Amino acid sequence: MNVLITGGAGFLGLQLARLLLKRGTLNLDGKAVTIDRLTLLDVVAPQIDDARVRAVTGDLSDPAVLAQAIDRDTGAIFHLAAVVSGQAEADFDLGMRVNLDASRALLETCRQLAHAPRVVFTSSVAVYGGKLPPVVQDDTALNPQSSYGVQKAIGELLLSDYSRRGFVDGRVLRLPTISVRPGKPNAAASSFASGIIREPLSGVAANCPVAPETPLWLLSPRGAIQALVNGIELDGARFGNRRVVNLPGLSVTAAQMVEALRRVAGDAVADRVTWEREERIEKIVGTWPAAWDVSRARELGFESDASFDDVIRAYAEDAAVKL
């Protein structure tokens, strides 16, 4: 079987690729199916050395590029590629091309091949906004307040309809904000949720651009990878006609994140965080909900991290940071 990861050169894509290569199989329809080929599709080539890996580079919205990556042997697709929230807000055309046009082109490629692969589409809490109930449900009305949220919401609806029609066997995972991401800050409005932990642990000051009491819904990279694998391995019948699920996460405030950093790494590290608010970031992050009913997700086998202290320790272990 060929497995495709779009955004395969990104940090989540590479972590997922390494796990799949280590496992060598996916459990589909009650049996272990061998991963003969792992196709990583992105705008740049991934840095990974394995004979089973095939890299495809190019514009994800180009059907000719997708035709190189998807064939009738493609049984599982992880659609992770996206332009992040702040960048999609700043560059409308780029966000629409990558977050919407590429998703539609991918689904159309699958439809034309007529073999209905399993497709995991990663969505976001940004599909919500405006006045929300105290606890958000899977079927709470979508009301995105950013271009990124709109693009993700449309992608959800497209995947659900292509699944209803039998063109793909889709499942949408609404990911919490991923923290702690490795590497450097990016253009995501939520980038600070990693930066206020990652940079201080590296001896660098970091600013938190939102109020200390701002609530966030978080999931570690390890938790996200496990959720993606569980999402692809689940029998589609278990989703019924509701192909979208809100993943479990940790509900913490920015202040609680820094308090956890203080407990795990000490005062000197935590004191590297400054608190200067930025209206552009607060305007986006402030529309995201932070309390969720994830009972359905838990019934489907999805889990959250135990505590944010554990998330910090796991990041330090993965990044070889000495605490």
TATA-V10308 format. One record per backbone hydrogen bond with DSSP energy under -0.5 kcal/mol. NH is the residue of the N-H (numbers start at 0). CO is the residue of the C=O. E is the energy in kcal/mol with one decimal. If there is no record, write none. Layout:
BEGIN
NH	CO	E
NH	CO	E
END
This chain:
BEGIN
1	72	-2.8
2	36	-2.4
3	75	-2.5
4	38	-2.6
5	77	-2.4
6	40	-2.3
7	4	-0.7
7	40	-1.7
9	6	-1.7
12	6	-0.5
13	9	-2.7
14	10	-2.1
15	11	-2.8
16	12	-2.4
17	13	-2.5
18	14	-1.9
19	15	-2.6
20	16	-2.5
21	17	-2.0
22	18	-2.5
23	19	-3.2
25	32	-2.0
27	25	-1.0
27	30	-2.3
30	27	-1.4
32	25	-3.2
32	30	-0.6
33	31	-0.5
34	23	-2.6
35	0	-1.2
35	33	-1.1
36	0	-1.8
37	51	-2.8
38	2	-3.0
38	36	-0.5
39	37	-0.5
39	53	-2.4
40	4	-2.4
40	38	-0.6
41	55	-1.9
47	45	-1.2
49	47	-0.7
52	49	-1.9
53	37	-2.5
55	39	-2.5
57	41	-1.4
59	57	-0.5
61	58	-2.0
62	60	-0.7
64	61	-0.8
65	61	-2.1
66	62	-2.1
67	63	-0.7
67	64	-0.8
68	64	-0.8
68	65	-0.7
69	65	-2.2
73	70	-1.9
74	1	-1.8
74	72	-0.9
75	1	-1.1
76	117	-2.5
77	3	-3.1
78	76	-0.7
78	119	-3.1
79	5	-1.1
79	77	-1.2
83	81	-0.5
87	83	-2.8
88	84	-1.8
89	85	-1.7
90	86	-2.5
94	90	-2.3
95	91	-2.4
96	92	-2.2
97	93	-2.5
98	94	-2.5
99	94	-0.5
99	95	-1.2
100	95	-3.0
101	96	-1.7
103	99	-2.5
104	100	-2.5
105	101	-2.4
106	102	-2.2
107	103	-2.4
108	104	-2.2
109	105	-2.0
110	106	-2.4
111	107	-2.4
112	108	-1.4
113	109	-1.3
114	109	-0.7
115	166	-0.7
117	74	-2.2
118	168	-1.9
119	76	-3.0
120	118	-0.6
120	170	-2.3
121	78	-1.6
121	119	-0.5
122	120	-0.7
122	172	-2.7
124	174	-0.8
126	123	-1.5
127	124	-1.8
131	129	-0.6
135	290	-2.8
139	136	-1.4
142	126	-1.4
144	127	-0.6
149	145	-2.2
150	146	-2.7
151	147	-2.4
152	148	-2.4
153	149	-2.5
154	150	-2.0
155	151	-2.3
156	152	-2.0
157	153	-2.5
158	154	-2.5
159	155	-2.3
160	156	-2.1
161	157	-2.8
162	158	-1.9
163	159	-2.3
164	160	-2.2
165	162	-1.3
166	161	-2.3
167	161	-1.1
168	116	-2.7
169	167	-0.7
170	118	-2.2
171	242	-3.2
172	120	-2.3
172	170	-0.5
173	171	-0.6
173	244	-2.5
174	122	-1.7
174	172	-1.1
176	216	-2.5
178	176	-0.5
178	218	-2.1
190	187	-1.7
192	189	-1.9
193	190	-1.6
194	190	-2.2
195	191	-2.7
196	193	-1.6
197	193	-3.4
198	194	-1.7
199	194	-0.6
200	196	-1.6
201	197	-0.9
201	198	-1.2
202	199	-1.5
203	198	-2.7
205	271	-2.0
207	273	-2.9
208	206	-0.6
213	210	-2.2
215	251	-3.1
217	215	-0.6
217	249	-2.7
218	176	-2.2
223	219	-2.5
224	220	-2.3
225	221	-2.0
226	222	-2.0
227	223	-2.2
228	224	-2.1
229	225	-2.4
230	226	-2.7
231	227	-1.9
232	228	-2.0
233	229	-1.6
237	234	-2.0
238	235	-1.5
239	235	-0.7
239	236	-0.5
241	238	-1.9
242	240	-0.6
244	171	-2.2
246	173	-1.9
246	244	-0.6
249	217	-2.8
251	215	-2.2
251	249	-0.8
253	213	-1.5
254	211	-2.6
256	252	-1.9
257	253	-1.8
258	254	-2.2
259	255	-2.2
260	256	-2.0
261	257	-2.2
262	258	-2.1
263	259	-2.4
264	260	-3.2
265	260	-0.6
265	261	-1.6
269	265	-2.0
270	266	-2.7
271	268	-1.6
272	269	-1.7
273	205	-2.6
276	274	-0.6
277	208	-2.8
281	277	-2.6
282	278	-2.5
283	279	-0.9
283	280	-0.6
284	280	-2.8
285	281	-2.3
286	283	-1.4
287	284	-1.7
292	135	-2.9
293	291	-0.8
297	293	-2.3
298	294	-2.1
299	295	-1.4
300	297	-1.5
301	296	-2.4
310	306	-1.5
311	307	-2.2
312	308	-2.1
313	309	-2.5
314	310	-2.3
315	311	-2.5
316	312	-2.2
317	313	-2.5
318	314	-2.8
319	316	-0.8
320	315	-2.8
321	319	-0.5
322	320	-0.5
END
